[in-house]
Amino acid sequence: MTVPRLTTALSGPPLDLERKILAAMPAIEHWLRGQWQERETPFYASVDLRNSGFKLAPVDTNLYPGGFNNLNPDFHPLCVQAAMVAVEKICPDARGVLLIPENHTRNLFYLQNVAALQTILRHAGMNVRIGSLLPEITAPMEIALPNGSALTLEPLKRSGNRLSVDGFDPCVVLLNNDLSAGVPDILRNIEQTLLPPLHAGWFMRRKSNHFAAYREVAAEFAKVIDIDPWLIDPYFEKCGKINFHEKKGEECLEGYVSEILDDIRAKYKEYGITHEPFVIVKADA
């Protein structure tokens, strides 16, 4: 299979970080294979990257990714192959997947993502139905999509500890719903394989935990390719509760922003970078 190449507007010579990554590809592949064998990996995920040329770092990771409809069609065979491998690891005999999306019926662009994910799983040999958590979905609802395709939302049913839609009892329940509002009772303690697990929902996750865990990974990876971990790891700090309306906790924020800016300026000076540093403030959720 021919591996597709990303199109890019960058056509100049590789920058230093890119050269080091390309030169270390055998070591990187060996390291990645070891990580896949030692650790349980998510069924799927997306990573929000920021690339300045001299530094490449993630700012967010989503275990309930969208945007499958935006993938380059040339990547479709690779997506299908990856889906086959992922399902086989978790449920080797799986033939049916119940896909549970976000509670949207009007966001047609998001639903195009759901339809694209359904297509990938079907091409991987899965029978895929889409079950909705929305209480107003009491019968199958077909929704026409802007790209000319359509999908059908069906009401979820629970019998004992199993989830289903009418006439379909799946082996795997796949969430494309980030559970930011908490865990619905209908999903608790089901006996089918549930991906991602409930404890991965956004109601439990914190960006500060993510960045702390990533810092350990970045440090280990940096040793593999002999680079400064800062080149792939953003500085971060965590403040406690802040109330901007009552102006409580702002001193903590101001102090940490000042410290991070000083740290970045020191790194910029070390690498001869002339840009002005900046800090982004995000809620720890």
N, C-alpha and C positions, 0 to 999 in steps of 0.2 A: 504494500500500500504506500503510495506517495504521501509524504507528510506535507500538508499545506504550509506555505510561508506567509507570515503576516506582512501586509503592505504597510509601509511607513513613509512619512515625509522626511525622515532623517536619512540622508544619503552621504554624509561626510564620513571621515575616518572614525572608527570606534573610539570612544572616550576610555579613560584609564580603567574605570570600573567594569565596563563592558568587555574590554580586552582580557581582564583578569578572569571574569566569569567564563568567557569562551575558552581560554587556555586551560581552565580547570574542569572542563566538562566531564572527562572520564572520572575524576575524583568526585565530582558532584553526583553523577549517576550512581556511583558505588555507594555514596553516603545515603542517597535517597532510597535505594533498594534496602539498605539496612534499616532505615526508619520505618518503611512500609512493613517489614517483617516483625519489628519489635513493638509496633504501636497499632492500635485500632484507629483506622482513619474514618472520617465522615463519609457518608454515602455520596454527598455532593457539597460543594461550598463555592463561594466566590470571594475574591480578595480585591479590595479597593486600593490601588497602588498610586503613589506619587513619584514621578520620575523627573528629576531636575537635570539629568545628564551626569552630574558628579555624585549623585546620591539617589538610591532607589529604596523606598520603604513603604510598607503597608500602613494604612490609617484605619482600616476596618476589615473585618471578616464576617461574612454572612453565611450561616449554616442553612438558610432557607432561600437559596438564590433565585433571582428572577433574570429576565433578559435572555432566555434560551432562544427566543424569536430573533434576537439580534446577532446570533452566531453566524459567522461566515458559512454559507452552505458547503464549502469545501471541507469544513471540519465535521460535517454530519457523520461520515463513516467512523471517525475516531470517537465521537460521542457515543454512537451505538455500541462500539466495541468496549468502551469504558463502562457503559451501563451494564453490559452483559457480565463483565468481570465483577463489578460491584455487587450485583444481585446474586451472582453465584457464590460469592464469599459469605453472604449473610443467610441466604435461603436457597441452597442448591437446587431444590425441586420447585422453586417458585415459577408459577405460570400466570398468576393473577396479582395485579397491583392496584390497590385502591388509593387514588391520589386525592389529597384534601388540600384545596387552595385557600388563599385568603378570602375573607368575606366580602368579595366585590362582585357585583353584577354589572355595574356601569363603567368600570375601568376596563375598557375593551383592550387597551394595549397590554395590561397585565394578563388578561385572559388569553391573548395571543401567545404570551410566554407559556401559560399552562398548556395550551394546545400543542405548542412546539415540544414541550417536555413529554407530553403524552405520545406524540409521534416517535420521539427517540426511543421511548420504552417499548412501544409496539414493534418498532423495527429490531429491537433487541430480543424479540420473541415473547413479550409479555402481553397478556390481555389486560387492558387498562380501562378502568372506569373512574369517573370523577364524582366524589361525594362531597356535598356542601354541608357546612355547619350552620348555615343560615336557617332560622326557624321558618321563614316564609317559603322556603323551597320544600313543598310538600308533594310534588310530582316532578318527573323529569322536565327540565327546562332547556330548550335548545337556544343558543345565543349565536347570532351571526356576527362574524368578526370582520374588521376593516380590510383584512387581506384576502377576503373571499372565502375563508374557511369557516368552520363552526365547531362549537363544542357543546356537550350536554352535561348540565349539572343535575345531580340526582340527590334526593334526600338520604342522609345517613340513617342506618338502622343499627340497633344493637340488640343482640340476642345472647343472653348470658355474658360471657366475656369476649364475644367476637363482634367485630364491626362488619357491615356489609351494605350493599345497595341491592335493590330488588333482583333476586336471582343470581347474585354474585357474591361468593364467599372467598375473599382473597387470602393469600399467604402473607403478603406484605402490605402494610399501611404506610404510605409515603406522605409526609407533611411538607407542603409548600406554604404553610401558614406559620408565622414566627411566634405565635402564642403570646404576643405582647400584652394581651388583656388577661392572661392567665390560662390555666388548663381547663377546658370544658369537661364536665363530669363524664361525658360519653367516651372520652379518650382514656380515662383512668383505668389501669389494671386490665387492659385487654391482653389476650393470650397470643395474638398475632405479633409478628415482628413489626415494631414501630420505629420509623426512621424520619428524622433524627429522634433520639429518645427525648422524653418530656423534659428532662432536666437541662436540655440544651436550649430551651425556649428563652426568648428575650426577657421574660419576667424574672429569670434567674441570672442572666448574664450581665457582666459589667465590663466596660471598656478597659478599666484599670486592670482587671484580672487578665484580660486578653493581652494587653501590652506587656504585663509582667511575665506571662508565659512565653510570649514571642521573644522577649529579651533573652531568655535562656536559649531558645532555639537559634537566634541570630548569633549569639556568642559562639555556640558550637559550630555553626556553619562557617562563621568567619575564620575559625581556625583551619577548617578544611581547605579553604582557598587563600589563606594567608592575607586577610584584609582587616582593616579596622572595623569592628562591629558597627560603629557609628554610620558607616556608609550604607547600611541596610536596616538601621534601627532608629526610629525617631525618639528623641528625648521626650519624656513625659513625667508628670507629677500628678498626684491626686489630692484634691482638697476635700474637706468634709462638707457638711451641708452649707449651701450658700443661698441666701434669700436676697435677690437684687432689689426687690421692692422695699424691703426693710433695711437694706444695706448691711446685712449681717454676713460675716465670713469673707468680705471683700479683701480684707488685709491678707488672708491666706492666699487668695488668688493673685493679688498684686505681687506678693513676695515670690511665689513660684514662677510667675511669668518673668519677673526680673532675673531670677536665677537661671532659668532656661535660656533666656536671651544672652546672658553672659557666657553660658556654656557654648552656645552656638557660635557666638562671635569668636571664642577661642579656637573652635574647630575651623571656622572659616579662615582665620589667620594662619592656622597650621597648614591648610591646604591651598592658601593663596586665592581664596574665593572672595570676590568683591561685592557680592550681592548683600542687600540689607536683610538680616534675619527677621523672622516673624513667628508668632505663636498662635495656634488655633485653640479656642476654648470650646469644649464640648461637654454635654451632660454625661455623667458616668452611668450610662444605661445601654 
